[in-house]
Amino acid sequence: MEWISVNDIMPKNNQNVKVKCEFRYKDYWHAEAIFKDNEFIYSKIKGYCFGDATHWMALPEPPIEP
């Protein structure tokens, strides 16, 4: 998977993504989010973006349980 600029294309509605943040705070420069209604909604467990999102990439599909 490669990073996609938010200037090129945005994710599909309700798509789970990893987001690269505009600003780095300590070791935090990315977060997981869902793209919903034209905005990134960040997971409280998987981080928060400091500043605007600059890039995103789709998360892989979860494994299928037997």
Secondary structure as GFF3:
##gff-version 3
##sequence-region A 1 66
A	DSSP	beta_strand	4	5	.	.	.	ID=ss1
A	DSSP	beta_strand	15	25	.	.	.	ID=ss2
A	DSSP	beta_strand	28	36	.	.	.	ID=ss3
A	DSSP	beta_strand	39	42	.	.	.	ID=ss4
A	DSSP	beta_strand	50	58	.	.	.	ID=ss5
###
